[in-house]
Amino acid sequence: MKTNIEAAEGKLGILIPGLGAVATTLIAGVEAVKKGIAQPIGSLTQMGNIRLGKRTENRFPKVKDFVPLAALNDIVFGGWDVYSDNVYEAAMKAKVLEAGLLNAIKAELEAVVPMKAAFDKNYAKNLVGTNIKAGTRYELTNAVMNDITSFKEKNNCSRIVLIWCGSTEIYYEASEIHESLEKFEQALINDDKRISPSMIYAYAALKLGIPFTNGAPNLTVDIPALIELAKETNTPIAGKDFKTGQTLMKTILAPGLAARSLGVKGWFSTNILGNRDGLVLDDPDNFKTKEISKLGVLEDILRPDANPELYGDLYHKIRIDYYPPHGDNKESWDNIDIFGWLGYKMQIKINFLCRDSILAAPIALDLALFSDLAKRAGMSGIQEWLSFYLKSPQTAPGLRPENDIFKQLIKLQNTLRHLMGEDLITHLGLDYYQELVDVL
Ligand SMILES: NC(=O)c1ccc[n+]([C@@H]2O[C@H](COP(=O)([O-])OP(=O)(O)OC[C@H]3O[C@@H](n4cnc5c(N)ncnc54)[C@H](O)[C@@H]3O)[C@@H](O)[C@H]2O)c1
């Protein structure tokens, strides 16, 4: 049965805490696509297709023509940052996109000026910006809510979504103040420093019933208090950490090795990058947050517990080094020690010269559009079907995350089919094409 989905009428405001490399690449990209001077490559919502019905039916529409998503022309961007550069200036500094492209959309980019950030330097020590709000945690939350409502009015938006593209915060774990909404709200009033800045934005959004997705590895909405708030206000949430670069490759390759029952003894991954993200990750406390997010992937796909002969001895090591000359053009190396028939050893080497924000921007766009769709479709709480985009997917408590990108894609596509009242695809086929085989 088709779900009743509210139409995507009017403008969609995408509000972004953290107008750095990823966010400016996203905004500039959407503005360039609107002008017809570039293509939204890497975005499943804009470029991807989805098979519907039986293979004999030959139905393969574009995702954006199948589900009612906001049109790119209806998007308005805004955001917050601890630096006061407008998006044109920030994009020029990030050096992801060429000046020629940025100059062609200069007016649109200059119009996006960051609002003052809800910030606490203890969460990202290497940042020195001054575009910062003053106040207690409680006051900051109210100020962010005011920012959101006045942005919505001023820009005549019918809907808003938030997506965290801020720096990775230092490593922290959930504590008792994160356990329930009541405790969290009391901690806000007490100005408890265990509430991270990203949680302030998340709380403000969810309180207003606005979807929130998290592109960084910090916990943010992955705490019981904010999951509770999301359910209470019927709001979708998703996190954590955009799946780009090296982890994208890992979740493509590891399922293939596991599918062929090939053993993996070691996986050494190292990266060098020189953007502001790299600078923040140069602090060991911030790196730890990223490391934990990246480490879980292989274990979840290979399941050493269920397959000790093949994966029981797996040694997984990850390094990230800050190397300014590379800027946003991250370079990663993977050495993978595998073994096959009778235990014979083999090696795979990957050297990926990627562009971090070029891979992350379309993910941010899709997460924003899909979280808006989810809200209009009446879905709330953790949106596991968006795991496809995330390195460390948030799941219902007690469930293992699914990190295999192919299973994640099937889940995403089946969710869309389900929403639109189409048959789910099992790839069995025997129920309808056996007769074609028998004819031969
Ligand atoms: N680029 C990628 O491929 C990729 C992949 C996965 C995850 N991420 C994550 O996405 C986030 C953004 O990455 P980036 O490359 O754009 O980093 P970036 O450093 O260029 O941008 C982050 C911006 O967030 C701002 N910021 C920090 N704390 C803030 C706060 N409390 N409020 C408002 N602004 C704040 C910083 O000033 C900075 O401008 C990072 O957390 C990164 O780890 C990026």
The ligand as a MOL file (V3000), in Angstrom:
LIG
                    3D

  0  0  0     0  0            999 V3000
M  V30 BEGIN CTAB
M  V30 COUNTS 44 48 0 0 0
M  V30 BEGIN ATOM
M  V30 1 N 35.0780 15.3870 3.7370 0
M  V30 2 C 34.7150 14.1390 3.9170 0
M  V30 3 O 34.8470 13.3130 3.0450 0
M  V30 4 C 34.1050 13.7130 5.1940 0
M  V30 5 C 33.7770 12.3790 5.3330 0
M  V30 6 C 33.1770 11.9440 6.4960 0
M  V30 7 C 32.9130 12.8450 7.4780 0
M  V30 8 N 33.2790 14.1470 7.3440 0 CHG=1
M  V30 9 C 33.0200 15.0140 8.4620 0
M  V30 10 O 32.2570 16.1230 8.0350 0
M  V30 11 C 32.6090 17.2230 8.8310 0
M  V30 12 C 32.9420 18.3890 7.9060 0
M  V30 13 O 34.0990 18.0980 7.1490 0
M  V30 14 P 34.8490 19.2580 6.3800 0
M  V30 15 O 35.8880 18.6280 5.5400 0
M  V30 16 O 33.8460 20.1540 5.7520 0 CHG=-1
M  V30 17 O 35.5540 20.0220 7.5970 0
M  V30 18 P 35.9050 21.5540 7.6960 0
M  V30 19 O 36.8690 21.6530 8.8230 0
M  V30 20 O 36.2890 22.1370 6.3850 0
M  V30 21 O 34.5040 22.2330 8.1040 0
M  V30 22 C 33.9580 22.0960 9.3600 0
M  V30 23 C 33.4830 23.4690 9.7790 0
M  V30 24 O 32.7540 23.3280 10.9940 0
M  V30 25 C 32.9500 24.4920 11.7410 0
M  V30 26 N 32.5310 24.2230 13.0960 0
M  V30 27 C 33.1330 23.4820 14.0520 0
M  V30 28 N 32.3880 23.4470 15.1670 0
M  V30 29 C 31.2760 24.1790 14.9130 0
M  V30 30 C 30.1330 24.5100 15.6680 0
M  V30 31 N 29.9950 24.0910 16.9230 0
M  V30 32 N 29.1640 25.2660 15.0840 0
M  V30 33 C 29.3080 25.7080 13.8050 0
M  V30 34 N 30.3870 25.4320 13.0490 0
M  V30 35 C 31.3530 24.6770 13.5980 0
M  V30 36 C 34.4420 24.7960 11.5390 0
M  V30 37 O 34.7440 26.1400 11.8110 0
M  V30 38 C 34.6170 24.4420 10.0740 0
M  V30 39 O 34.4890 25.5730 9.2230 0
M  V30 40 C 33.7790 16.7870 9.7110 0
M  V30 41 O 33.2850 16.4170 10.9690 0
M  V30 42 C 34.3050 15.6020 9.0040 0
M  V30 43 O 34.9500 14.6860 9.8560 0
M  V30 44 C 33.8500 14.6000 6.2170 0
M  V30 END ATOM
M  V30 BEGIN BOND
M  V30 1 1 1 2
M  V30 2 2 2 3
M  V30 3 1 2 4
M  V30 4 1 4 5
M  V30 5 2 4 44
M  V30 6 2 5 6
M  V30 7 1 6 7
M  V30 8 2 7 8
M  V30 9 1 8 9
M  V30 10 1 8 44
M  V30 11 1 9 10
M  V30 12 1 9 42
M  V30 13 1 10 11
M  V30 14 1 11 12
M  V30 15 1 11 40
M  V30 16 1 12 13
M  V30 17 1 13 14
M  V30 18 2 14 15
M  V30 19 1 14 16
M  V30 20 1 14 17
M  V30 21 1 17 18
M  V30 22 2 18 19
M  V30 23 1 18 20
M  V30 24 1 18 21
M  V30 25 1 21 22
M  V30 26 1 22 23
M  V30 27 1 23 24
M  V30 28 1 23 38
M  V30 29 1 24 25
M  V30 30 1 25 26
M  V30 31 1 25 36
M  V30 32 1 26 27
M  V30 33 1 26 35
M  V30 34 2 27 28
M  V30 35 1 28 29
M  V30 36 1 29 30
M  V30 37 2 29 35
M  V30 38 1 30 31
M  V30 39 2 30 32
M  V30 40 1 32 33
M  V30 41 2 33 34
M  V30 42 1 34 35
M  V30 43 1 36 37
M  V30 44 1 36 38
M  V30 45 1 38 39
M  V30 46 1 40 41
M  V30 47 1 40 42
M  V30 48 1 42 43
M  V30 END BOND
M  V30 END CTAB
M  END
